[in-house]
Structures are given as structure tokens and as C-alpha cells.
Amino acid sequence: MLAAPAPPHAEISAAEYYRPDDRFAPQTNAARIELAQQHAAAPVRGAALVKDFAALWQQASRLCQAQPH
């Protein structure tokens, strides 16, 4: 979301964003849990994990620094 342009104004409030809907349905949560379990079960080499993490935090840092204060 940091890479996308900011909308001209908020389209919904924070309360509306977190309203109960299909995003928080039991089947949606089950799918999230299953995906997380698959990722956790995948073999990962230490060096690859460190490289991926470093790239991710550096990208997030660049995007955050570019945001207006």
C-alpha cells in the first residue's frame, strides 16, 4: 500500500474498514491459517531467509521514508 499513490481522501472510516464481513469469516481465517502453515512447513535455508528479510525491511524503509511527514 505504501507503493500506491495516496487517495485524495479517505473513502471509509477505520470503524467501517474493520466491520465484520467476509474478510473475517471463519473460512477466510481458516484459509489464512492454512497458508501460514504451508509457509512454515516449507524448507528454508538460513542464508535465504536472511537475504529475503533484509530485502523486505529495506524496501519497507524506503517506502516509509518517501511518505510525507
Steps between C-alpha positions, in 0.01 A plus 500: 500500500792732552596464135158608375404866472303638791129548433378860501290430810403213726223297342401322823569549869717268708185364668347423161822335381497254790128423469408132521479360148641215292859617570456378857281197429604161641581363153720802423687459828539127432652579160744744662600242758550232235718732292709591804544131583614430145754779518622383839540141373699600191872438529694823531873537511632750753690710245195525272279604790748771604527626140121514456451673835771758424343580162154530656595735784709716267210534256259582783744757638540671161123514450440637851769765463339620177170567676416859594545587866 
